[in-house]
Amino acid sequence: MHRPNVALFIALGLIACGTPSASKRVASASAEEHPLILSQDQGEVRVWRPLASEPPAEQKLDKQTHFIIKVDRQHGGSPDFWFGTETLPAGAGIPYHRHLHEDELLYIFSGSARVHVGSLAGDAGPGAIVFIPRNTWVSVQPNGKTPISLLFAFNAPGFDRYMRCEAVASGQIARPVTVEEDQRCMKMGDVQYR
């Protein structure tokens, strides 16, 4: 199995997403920020809630899809950068959307997908990196019958609010998201879906 160099991914994410220079980071570090060492399954584990407007088959896939927020303001105290992982079950993808104010970096850990980002389209398999500049439409659709495991990093908070709004902590009941609630979550999370 291909093992990604996670430290390299994080370093690329920091560079690509435009974090402050080292001198600014040292000057702005606060007592609230603290280092973390997390295993693959550690972090804030959450399960997507199904959308009430989706067909039952898609709602079932949503209930199987979980993500883990690894580093953000709540975990590690980072005021800007945030990072997580997600496993999409076979057949599940990420619909067209755009982040209005944040740059994103995706690393495909395992599985294979057809990715549309801006005017580009291509296949992405293990080891592929996708850079999504803010305000750029993106979709990730499986092109195989295996789960897709992703690492994702953002240069600023925003979408984390959407993810928490549309998901529950692992073990909680995942009640469907109403249309009105979905609209509120998107606005709160600086994201638009087609």
N, C-alpha and C positions, 0 to 999 in steps of 0.2 A: 504494500500500500504506500502510496506517495505521502510523505510527511512534509508539510510546508514549514518553512523557516518563519515562525510566527514573529520573532524579533525583527526579521527583515521586513515583514509585512507591516508591522507597526511603525518601523522607521520610515518606510515608503509612504505610509499614510500621513505621518507627521510632516514629511517633506512636501508631499503632493497637496495636502490640505492647508498648507501655509501657517504652521504654528509660529509663535514668536521666536525670536532669536534666543540663544542660550542665555545671554546676559539679561534679557527681559524676563525669561522664565524664572531665573534665580531671584530677580528683584520682585517679581509678582507672586512667588510661592507664598502660600499662607499656611498657618498652623492646621487649617482644615484639610489640606492636601496630604495624602499619605500613600506610600507605595503598597502594592499588592502583588502577591504571587498566587495565581488561581489555577486549579486543575481544569481539565476540559469540561467537567460538569458543574463547576462552581460559578456563582454569580446569581443574579436575579432571574430565576427561571419563570417564564410566563407562557401562557397558551392563548393563541388567538381565539377570540369569540367569533362565532359565525355571524355573517350579515343576514338579517331577517329577510332581505330581498333576494338572497341567493337560492338556487335550487337545492333540495335536500342532499344530493350527492356532493356538491361543493361545500355545504355546511359540514358534512362529515369529514372532509379533508381538512377544513379549518381546525376542527377539534383535535386533529392529529399533529398539527403544526405548532412547534414551540420555538422560542428563541431565548437567548440568555444575554442580558445586559451585563457586561463584564466591568467596564470602567465608565463612569460619568460623574456628575456632581454628587450623587448619592453613594457611589461606590468608588472610593479613591479621592473624591473631592475635586475632580478636574473641572474648572470653570468653563472650559472650552471643548476640548476633545472628548469624544465618547466612542465606545467600541463594543461590539457584541458578535454573537454567532447565531445562526439559524439553520435548522434542518427542515427542508421541504420534502414531504413524503412523495413517493412516486406519483406523477400526474399533477402535482401542484406547482404553480408558478407564481410569479410576481407580476400583477397587471400593470399596464401603462400608468405611470405617475411621474411627478416632478417635485423636487424639494425647492421651495421658493428662495431660501436663504442659506442653504448649507451645501457644501461639496461632499460627495460620498465616494468611498473607495470600496469595491467588492473584491474579495479573493475567493475563487471557487476552490474549495478544499477537496470535494469529491462530487461525482456526478457530472452530467453534461447538460448544457442549456443553449438555446438560441437567444442571443441578447440583442436588443435594439436599444441604442443609446444615441440620441440626437439623430444625425443622418447616417450613422453607421449601423451595420448589422453583421453579426458573425457568430460562430459557434465558440463556446467557452467551456473548456474541460478542466480537469485538475491542474492547479497551478496558474490558471488564467487570472489576470487582474483587469478590472473594469473601472475606469475613472469616470465619474458622473459629475460634471460641473453643475453648480446650482442652476436652477431654472431650466434643466434639460430633461426632456421626456425619456423614460427608460422602461423596458420590460424585460423580464427574464422568464423564458418558457422552457420546460424540460424537452429535450429531444431524445430521451431514453426512458427506460422503465425502472430506473433506480432513483433513490432519494438524492437530493442535491444539498450538500452542506456548504454553507457560506460563512465567511468572516466579513463583517462590515465595519467601517470606520467613518466618522463624520468630524468635520473641523469645528462644529459648533452645535450646541443643543438646539432642539426644535422637534425633529422627528421622534425623539424619545418620548415626548409628550403624547404624540399620536399613538405610538406603540403601547404605552401604558394604558391609554384611554380605551383602546380596542382589544385589550387582552386582560387576563386575570392571572394571579399568581398560581403556579402549579398546585393542583389539589383543590382549587376552588371551582364552583359551578360556573361554566362558561355560557351565560345567558346570551341570546342573540342581540346584536347591535341593531337598534332601530335606525331608520333612514335619518331621522332628526339627530340622533346621537352621532351617527357617522359624520354628518355635516359639521357638527360641533367639534368632533375629534380632529377632522382634517384642518379646520381653521386653527385650532389650538396647536396643531403640529406642523404648521407651515407647509402643508403638502396638498397637492391636487391630484385626483385620479380621473381618468377618462371613463 
